[in-house]
Amino acid sequence: MPHRDMTDVTACSQKYRRTRHPPDPLTSGFSPEAAQMHIKPITAQGVAFVALLSGGGGGGGVGAAPTTTAVPAASYAGANTADVYPPASTEVNSSLFPPESVVGFPGLPTLQISMDSRFLLTAHGRFIATLTGVEPFAIQTAPAYPYNDGDASSYPLILPQPHGSGSQSPNFDIAKYWGNLSPWYSVRSADYGLPNASPLIPDGCEITQMHLLYRHGARYPTSDAAPAKFAQKIVNATKTGQLTFSGELEWLADWRYKLGAELLTPSGRSENFMLGVEYRQLYGHLLNNFTESGKIPVFRTESQDRMVHTAENFAAGFFGVPEYMDQVSIEILVETLGVNNSGAPYEICNNSNVASRGSIGSKVASDFAHSAFNATLARLQPQATGLTLTSTDAIAMLQLCSYETHAVGSSPFCTLFSEQDFLNYEYYYDLSFYYNNGFGSPVAAAQGKGYLDEFIARFTHTFPGPNSALNETFDNTSGFFPLDQSIYADATHEVVVLDTLTAFNLSALFKGEPLSGKGNQGRGAFVASKLVPFATHFTTQVMECKAMVPTKQIRFIVNDAVIPIDESYPGCPTDANGLCSFDNVVNVLKKRSAEIDFEYDCFANYTAEAGVDYNGRAPRS
């Protein structure tokens, strides 16, 4: 199967519709050759529509070269076959898995009436408790129609080229330089040292289990984020009567803040839905294990509104609508201060938000931004009278480029910034995440320990112990925390995904010197948009490989990139497919978990600083 390209979802669907009901080559007089020309394999966003008459196919999956040796037909060749799901007489137990309305704690913001009325009133003059933003109207407001025939990986969003005619790349994809605000895209295994690896199961192996940890899709900004503050700054400046805009900024004169807060955007819902479709397409066969056992899977998420709908959209894509309502149990874990939850460990890790410990990345990123955008600010400032533009505003406007594009399809803010600005914008997020949730953080491994211990529990079929953010009440009963599933899917936030990758000690993702606060030195592997974009996903494959000793093997994949573990997992050999003995990996992870001191890292009094690779754990002196 070719490496998936996430750019052509609609083109795929349009092509598929045109050949949706082709004449049956067995009954219409078509020759096999004509049938092959009529039914073509199409892939997009991980959804593969496979040609029924492909003219051959050896091992290696979709797209493999035809075999040159004649293979005798099996006795069952051409016979009908089908899988059955869901198992008979199963249903969701609503008393064990209550809906969002019963669980509560949605994590939605409470708006302050003191804010400018423009942010509070609907067109009918009514106050609203939760901002949802304006409805997209790209058919009228977008600068161009979003034809799905380009290289952009984020259809149906409009992504212009950067400001200026001297861009180094003729097709510079700005959305790949938005850090955690990027739409997810396939990352190449070669980026981490495995040029020939693919997420496809290697020849001679059969997958037996899949674990998925994934992030919500695109959302509106959090309620206290920079975009709303920038908008309020303009509101305040208008009251002086001296605010004017000209040139490139002329449109700001009647610009309005169109974004909501916290909730998923339409494209965000689509990202999680399509991820569910992709994973059903890739791993649906594993549902047969549930049918055989007479059970349905338990998928988990948090109680924030966007997290509940993330899991529901993923399940809808995976199981279908309305089938998902009866074919999977969605467990909603409360996310609020002081409550244990592996999907929200920062709620009980006190050092998470201490500037000199868990938030050193925020400061080093802010310091970098102070000088990174000087040239652009110098260009834009003369076009704004009565408003002083700062580096904080530069980040806010870049974020508005990202958020508006996700929310309403396009943003005029994007064309204000150069290619170098977007490179600096990405590095701003690289610094933030490397030092807040990666190897440069003293609390990241502790925050990721909850999921690490839950993975180990599922691997070993034993309930996890304490000493992390996981919730023992739920994790010590098979009803809420089953140990025998062939498919697991947990939804969480990007910071927790990165915390977990750190806890797993996947050092290939952080290879190189600690990131420099002075600028990108180009010597490290860590790139935030590759690891923590919207809908990012961390996949673990467990498989049986008859030709290998031992036969039970395991490997880790992040956004389609197979991650090598031989350098950080003692006993794991160098392997072109990233494989290692299952038992050896479990033993390494058990040792890693024992090394992570959750209590000390999250509650001790210590000081950390940028420029140090802490391996995600607190320093001890």
C-alpha positions in Angstrom: 0.0 0.0 0.0 1.5 3.4 -0.9 2.3 5.8 1.8 -1.0 7.6 2.4 -1.4 11.1 1.1 -3.9 13.1 3.2 -4.6 15.7 0.5 -7.3 14.4 -1.7 -10.3 13.3 0.3 -13.0 15.0 -1.9 -11.3 14.1 -5.1 -11.3 10.6 -3.9 -15.0 10.6 -3.1 -15.9 12.3 -6.4 -13.9 9.7 -8.4 -15.4 6.9 -6.3 -18.9 8.2 -7.0 -18.3 8.1 -10.7 -17.4 4.4 -10.6 -19.7 3.5 -7.7 -21.9 1.1 -9.6 -19.8 0.0 -12.6 -21.2 -2.7 -14.8 -20.4 -6.2 -13.5 -17.5 -7.5 -15.6 -18.8 -11.0 -15.1 -22.3 -10.3 -16.5 -22.0 -7.3 -18.8 -19.7 -8.6 -21.4 -16.7 -6.6 -20.2 -13.4 -8.1 -20.6 -11.2 -8.4 -17.5 -8.9 -5.8 -19.1 -11.8 -3.4 -19.6 -12.9 -4.0 -16.1 -9.4 -3.3 -14.8 -9.6 0.1 -16.6 -13.0 0.9 -15.1 -12.4 0.0 -11.5 -9.4 1.7 -10.1 -7.9 1.6 -6.6 -8.3 5.0 -4.8 -6.8 5.9 -1.5 -7.2 9.1 0.5 -7.1 10.0 4.2 -6.4 6.4 5.1 -9.6 5.2 3.5 -8.8 2.7 0.8 -11.3 1.8 -2.0 -9.5 -1.2 -3.4 -9.9 -2.4 -7.0 -11.8 -5.7 -7.1 -10.0 -6.7 -10.2 -6.4 -5.7 -9.7 -4.8 -8.2 -12.0 -2.7 -9.9 -9.4 -1.1 -9.1 -6.1 1.7 -10.4 -4.0 2.5 -9.9 -0.4 2.9 -6.4 1.0 -0.7 -5.2 0.6 -2.4 -2.8 -1.7 -0.1 -1.6 -4.5 2.3 -4.6 -4.4 3.8 -5.6 -7.7 2.1 -8.6 -9.4 3.7 -11.9 -8.7 5.6 -13.5 -11.6 5.0 -17.1 -10.5 1.7 -18.8 -11.0 -0.1 -19.4 -7.7 -2.7 -22.2 -7.5 -6.1 -21.0 -6.6 -7.3 -22.0 -3.1 -10.4 -24.1 -2.8 -12.3 -21.1 -1.4 -11.2 -18.6 -4.2 -14.1 -16.6 -5.3 -16.4 -17.8 -2.6 -18.5 -15.4 -0.6 -17.1 -14.4 2.8 -18.2 -11.9 5.5 -17.5 -10.8 9.0 -20.2 -10.3 11.6 -20.3 -7.3 14.0 -21.7 -6.5 16.4 -22.0 -9.8 18.3 -25.6 -11.0 18.9 -27.5 -9.9 22.0 -25.1 -7.1 23.0 -26.0 -3.5 23.9 -24.4 -0.6 25.8 -25.1 -0.7 29.5 -26.0 2.9 30.2 -25.9 2.4 33.9 -22.1 1.7 33.7 -21.4 4.1 30.8 -23.7 7.1 31.5 -24.0 9.9 28.8 -22.4 13.3 28.9 -25.5 14.8 30.5 -25.2 12.5 33.5 -21.4 12.7 34.0 -21.2 16.5 33.9 -18.0 18.5 34.2 -18.0 19.6 30.5 -15.2 22.1 31.1 -16.9 24.9 29.2 -15.9 28.6 30.0 -18.1 31.0 32.0 -18.2 34.3 30.2 -17.7 37.5 32.1 -20.4 40.1 31.4 -17.7 42.8 31.7 -16.3 41.8 28.3 -17.2 43.9 25.4 -20.8 43.3 24.3 -19.7 42.4 20.8 -18.3 39.1 22.1 -21.4 38.2 24.1 -24.5 39.1 22.1 -26.0 37.1 19.3 -27.6 38.8 16.3 -30.9 38.7 18.3 -29.4 40.5 21.3 -29.4 37.5 23.6 -26.5 36.5 25.9 -24.9 33.1 25.2 -23.1 31.0 27.7 -20.7 29.2 25.3 -19.4 30.7 22.2 -19.7 28.5 19.1 -18.4 31.0 16.6 -20.1 32.0 13.3 -21.1 29.4 10.8 -18.7 29.0 8.0 -19.6 30.8 4.8 -16.6 30.1 2.6 -18.7 30.0 -0.6 -19.1 33.7 -0.2 -16.1 34.9 1.9 -13.2 32.7 0.9 -10.6 34.2 -1.5 -10.7 31.1 -3.7 -12.8 28.0 -4.1 -11.3 25.0 -2.3 -10.8 22.7 -5.2 -9.3 19.4 -3.9 -6.7 19.0 -6.6 -3.6 20.5 -5.0 -0.9 19.3 -2.6 -2.4 20.8 0.6 -3.2 18.1 3.2 -6.1 20.0 4.7 -9.0 20.1 2.3 -11.4 21.9 2.4 -9.4 24.7 3.9 -7.8 27.5 1.9 -4.0 27.8 2.5 -2.4 30.7 0.7 1.3 31.1 0.0 3.3 33.2 2.5 3.8 36.9 2.1 6.4 38.0 -0.5 7.4 36.7 -3.8 10.7 35.2 -2.6 9.5 32.1 -0.9 12.2 29.4 -1.0 9.6 26.7 -1.9 7.1 27.2 -4.7 4.5 25.2 -2.8 5.3 26.0 0.8 2.5 24.4 2.9 1.9 26.9 5.7 -0.3 24.5 7.6 2.7 22.2 8.3 4.2 25.0 10.3 1.5 25.7 12.8 2.8 23.5 15.6 -0.1 21.9 17.6 -2.5 23.9 15.5 -1.6 22.1 12.3 -3.9 19.5 10.8 -2.4 16.1 11.1 -0.4 14.8 8.1 1.5 11.6 7.5 5.0 11.7 8.8 7.6 9.6 7.1 9.4 6.8 9.0 12.6 8.0 7.3 12.5 11.1 9.4 13.4 9.0 12.4 15.8 6.6 10.7 13.6 3.9 9.2 13.5 4.7 5.4 11.9 1.4 4.4 9.3 1.0 7.2 5.6 1.3 6.7 2.6 1.1 9.0 1.5 -1.9 6.9 2.1 -5.2 8.7 5.4 -6.7 7.6 5.3 -9.9 5.5 5.1 -13.0 7.6 3.4 -11.2 10.5 -0.2 -11.1 11.6 -1.6 -8.3 13.8 -3.4 -9.4 16.9 -3.9 -6.2 18.8 -4.0 -2.4 18.3 -3.7 0.3 20.9 -4.6 3.9 19.8 -4.1 7.1 21.8 -5.4 10.1 19.8 -6.1 13.8 20.1 -9.2 15.8 19.4 -9.5 17.5 16.0 -9.4 21.2 15.3 -11.0 23.4 18.0 -11.7 27.1 18.7 -9.1 28.8 20.9 -9.2 28.3 24.7 -11.2 31.1 26.3 -8.1 32.9 27.6 -5.9 32.5 24.5 -4.1 35.2 22.5 -6.5 35.6 19.6 -9.3 36.9 21.8 -6.9 39.2 23.6 -5.7 40.7 20.3 -9.3 41.3 19.3 -10.0 43.0 22.6 -6.9 45.1 22.1 -8.4 46.4 18.8 -11.8 47.0 20.5 -10.1 49.1 23.2 -8.1 51.0 20.5 -11.3 51.9 18.6 -12.6 53.8 21.7 -9.8 56.4 21.3 -11.1 57.4 17.8 -7.5 57.3 16.5 -7.3 53.8 15.2 -6.8 53.5 11.4 -5.5 50.7 9.1 -4.1 51.0 5.6 -2.4 48.9 3.0 -2.2 45.2 3.8 -4.1 45.8 7.1 -7.0 47.8 5.6 -9.4 44.9 6.0 -8.8 45.0 9.8 -10.9 48.2 9.9 -14.1 46.2 9.8 -12.7 42.8 10.9 -14.7 41.0 13.6 -13.6 38.2 15.9 -15.5 35.2 14.6 -14.2 32.4 16.8 -15.9 30.6 19.6 -14.1 29.0 22.5 -13.0 25.4 23.4 -15.4 23.5 21.1 -14.6 21.5 18.0 -14.9 23.2 14.7 -16.5 21.5 11.7 -13.1 20.5 10.3 -12.2 19.2 13.8 -15.2 16.9 13.8 -14.3 15.7 10.4 -10.7 14.9 11.4 -11.8 12.6 14.2 -14.6 11.1 12.1 -12.2 10.4 9.2 -9.7 9.0 11.7 -12.4 6.5 12.8 -13.1 5.6 9.2 -9.4 5.1 8.5 -8.9 2.9 11.6 -12.0 0.8 10.8 -10.5 0.4 7.3 -7.1 -0.6 8.6 -8.0 -2.6 11.7 -11.7 -3.6 11.4 -10.8 -7.3 11.1 -9.9 -7.3 14.8 -13.5 -6.7 15.7 -14.0 -10.4 15.0 -12.4 -11.1 18.4 -15.3 -9.2 20.1 -17.9 -11.1 18.1 -16.3 -14.4 19.2 -16.3 -13.3 22.9 -19.8 -11.8 22.7 -18.6 -8.4 23.9 -18.4 -4.8 22.6 -15.3 -2.6 23.1 -14.8 0.1 25.7 -13.3 3.3 24.2 -12.4 6.1 26.6 -12.4 9.9 26.7 -12.6 12.9 29.1 -15.6 14.9 30.2 -14.8 18.2 28.4 -17.3 18.9 25.7 -14.8 18.7 22.9 -13.4 15.4 24.2 -16.8 13.8 24.5 -17.6 14.8 20.9 -14.1 13.7 19.8 -14.8 10.2 21.0 -18.3 10.2 19.5 -17.1 11.4 16.1 -14.3 8.8 16.1 -16.8 6.1 17.0 -19.2 7.3 14.3 -16.5 7.1 11.7 -15.4 3.7 13.0 -18.8 2.1 13.5 -21.1 4.3 11.4 -24.1 6.4 12.3 -26.3 5.5 14.2 -24.6 2.1 14.7 -21.9 3.5 17.0 -24.6 4.2 19.7 -25.1 0.5 20.1 -21.7 -1.0 19.1 -19.2 0.6 21.5 -19.2 1.7 25.1 -17.8 5.2 25.5 -16.4 5.8 29.0 -16.3 9.4 30.0 -13.8 10.2 32.7 -14.2 13.4 34.7 -11.7 16.1 33.8 -11.5 18.7 36.6 -9.0 19.9 39.2 -8.1 17.3 41.8 -9.6 14.3 40.0 -7.3 11.4 38.8 -7.5 10.9 35.1 -4.7 9.6 32.9 -6.1 11.7 30.1 -5.7 14.9 32.1 -2.8 14.4 34.5 -2.1 18.1 34.8 -5.2 18.4 37.0 -3.4 16.6 39.8 0.3 17.3 39.0 1.0 20.5 40.9 4.3 21.3 39.2 2.7 21.2 35.8 1.9 24.9 35.8 4.8 26.1 37.8 6.9 28.4 35.6 10.3 27.1 36.8 9.2 23.4 36.4 6.4 22.3 34.2 6.0 25.5 32.1 9.6 26.4 31.3 8.7 25.9 27.6 6.2 28.7 27.7 8.8 31.2 28.8 11.6 30.1 26.4 9.1 30.2 23.5 7.9 33.7 24.5 11.5 34.9 24.8 12.3 33.6 21.3 9.2 35.3 19.9 10.4 38.7 21.2 12.9 39.0 18.4 11.8 36.5 15.8 9.2 38.7 14.1 10.9 42.1 14.1 11.1 42.4 10.3 7.4 41.7 9.8 6.3 43.9 12.7 8.4 46.7 11.2 6.6 46.3 7.9 3.1 46.1 9.4 3.4 48.8 12.1 3.2 51.8 9.7 -0.1 50.4 8.4 -1.7 50.5 11.8 -2.1 54.0 13.5 -3.3 54.1 17.0 -2.2 50.5 17.8 1.3 49.4 18.8 2.0 45.9 17.4 4.2 43.6 19.6 5.7 40.1 19.4 2.7 38.9 21.4 0.4 40.4 18.7 2.5 38.6 16.0 1.9 35.3 17.7 -1.8 36.2 18.1 -2.2 37.0 14.4 -0.4 33.8 13.4 -2.8 31.9 15.7 -5.7 33.7 14.1 -4.4 32.5 10.7 -4.5 29.0 12.1 -7.8 29.1 14.0 -9.8 31.1 11.4 -8.7 28.7 8.7 -9.9 25.7 10.8 -13.1 27.5 11.8 -14.3 29.3 8.7 -12.2 27.9 5.9 -9.7 30.8 5.3 -8.0 33.7 7.0 -6.7 37.0 5.8 -4.1 36.9 8.6 -2.2 34.2 6.8 -1.0 36.4 3.9 0.6 38.9 6.3 3.4 36.6 7.2 6.5 35.4 5.3 7.8 31.9 4.9 10.4 32.7 7.6 7.7 33.8 9.9 5.9 30.5 9.6 9.2 28.7 10.2 9.7 30.8 13.3 6.0 30.2 14.3 6.7 26.4 14.1 9.8 26.8 16.2 7.9 28.8 18.8 5.8 25.7 19.3 8.7 23.4 19.1 10.3 25.2 22.1 7.1 25.3 24.0 6.3 21.6 23.6 9.9 20.3 23.9 10.3 22.0 27.3 6.7 21.6 28.6 5.9 18.1 27.6 9.0 16.5 26.0 12.4 15.4 27.0 13.2 19.0 28.1 10.5 18.9 30.7 11.0 17.7 34.3 7.3 16.6 34.7 6.4 15.2 31.2 7.3 11.5 32.0 5.3 11.7 35.3 2.3 13.1 33.5 2.6 10.4 30.9 3.1 7.6 33.4 -0.7 7.1 33.8 -1.1 5.9 30.2 2.3 4.1 30.4 1.0 2.0 33.3 -2.3 1.4 31.6 -0.6 0.2 28.5 1.5 -2.2 30.6 -1.6 -3.4 32.3 -3.3 -4.2 29.0 -0.1 -5.9 27.8 0.2 -8.1 30.9 -3.5 -8.6 31.7 -3.1 -7.2 35.2 -4.8 -4.1 36.7 -2.4 -1.2 37.2 -1.1 0.0 40.5 -1.2 3.6 42.0 1.6 6.2 41.8 0.4 8.0 38.7 -2.5 10.1 37.5 -4.6 7.1 36.5 -8.0 6.6 38.2 -7.8 3.4 40.3 -11.6 3.3 40.8 -12.1 2.8 37.1 -8.9 1.0 36.3 -9.4 -1.9 38.7 -12.5 -3.4 37.3 -12.8 -5.2 34.0 -16.1 -3.5 33.2 -14.4 -0.1 32.9 -10.9 -1.2 32.2 -11.0 -4.4 30.2 -7.7 -6.3 29.8 -8.6 -8.5 26.8 -9.5 -6.2 24.0 -8.0 -6.5 20.5 -8.7 -2.8 19.8 -8.2 0.0 22.3 -8.9 3.7 21.6 -8.4 6.5 24.1 -9.0 10.2 23.3 -7.0 12.9 25.0 -5.2 16.2 24.6 -2.0 16.8 22.6 0.0 17.6 25.7 -0.9 14.2 27.1 0.0 12.4 23.9 3.5 14.0 24.0 3.8 13.3 27.8 3.0 9.7 27.0 5.6 9.5 24.2 8.1 10.9 26.7 7.1 8.4 29.3 7.6 5.6 26.8 11.1 6.9 26.3 10.8 7.1 22.5 14.1 8.9 22.2 14.2 8.9 18.4 11.5 11.6 18.5 13.8 13.9 20.5 17.1 13.0 19.0 19.7 15.7 18.9 20.8 18.5 21.2 18.2 20.3 23.4 16.5 23.0 21.4 18.1 26.4 21.5 16.1 29.4 22.7 18.1 31.6 20.3 16.7 30.0 17.1 16.4 26.8 15.2 19.9 25.2 14.8 18.5 22.4 12.6 20.2 19.7 14.6 17.3 18.1 16.3 14.5 15.6 15.3 11.8 17.2 17.4 9.1 19.1 15.4 5.8 19.9 17.2 3.6 19.8 14.0 4.7 16.2 13.4 3.9 15.0 16.8 1.1 17.1 18.3 -1.1 18.4 15.5 -4.9 18.2 15.6 -6.0 14.6 15.5 -2.5 13.3 16.2 -2.4 9.6 17.0 0.0 7.2 18.7 -0.5 3.6 17.6 0.9 0.4 19.0 0.8 -2.8 17.0 1.1 -6.2 18.5 1.7 -9.0 16.1 2.7 -12.7 15.6 5.6 -13.2 13.2 6.2 -16.9 12.6 9.7 -16.5 11.2 11.0 -14.5 14.2 12.2 -15.6 17.6 10.3 -15.0 19.7 7.2 -14.8 17.4 5.3 -12.2 19.4 6.5 -8.7 18.3 5.5 -5.1 18.9 6.2 -1.7 17.5 5.2 2.0 17.9 3.8 4.4 15.2 3.2 8.1 15.4 1.1 9.7 12.6 2.2 6.9 10.2 5.9 7.1 11.1 7.3 3.8 12.5 9.5 4.8 15.4 12.8 2.9 16.0 13.4 1.8 19.6 16.8 0.0 19.5 18.7 2.9 21.0 16.4 3.5 24.0 15.1 -0.1 24.6 18.0 -2.4 25.8 17.7 -5.8 24.2 15.9 -4.5 21.1 17.9 -5.1 17.9 18.1 -2.7 15.0 15.2 -3.7 12.8 14.1 -2.2 9.5 10.5 -2.4 10.4 10.9 -1.1 14.0 10.0 -4.5 15.5 11.1 -5.8 18.9 10.2 -8.8 21.1 7.0 -8.1 22.9 8.3 -9.6 26.2 11.4 -7.5 26.0 9.5 -4.3 25.3 7.2 -4.9 28.2 10.1 -5.5 30.6 11.8 -2.3 29.4 8.5 -0.3 29.9 8.1 -1.8 33.4 11.6 -0.6 34.3 10.9 2.8 32.8 7.7 3.1 34.9 9.6 2.2 38.0 12.2 4.9 37.3 9.5 7.7 37.0 8.8 9.2 40.4 5.4 10.7 40.1 5.2 12.2 43.6 8.6 13.8 43.4 8.4 15.1 39.8 4.9 16.6 40.4 5.2 17.9 44.0 8.8 18.4 44.9 10.5 21.8 45.2 13.2 22.0 42.5 14.2 24.3 39.6 14.6 23.3 36.0 15.8 25.4 33.0 15.8 25.3 29.3 18.7 23.9 27.4 18.8 20.6 29.3 17.6 17.2 28.2 15.9 15.9 31.4 14.5 12.7 29.7 11.2 14.0 30.9 12.1 13.6 34.6 12.8 16.0 37.4 16.5 16.8 38.3 17.8 15.8 41.6 20.7 17.5 43.3 
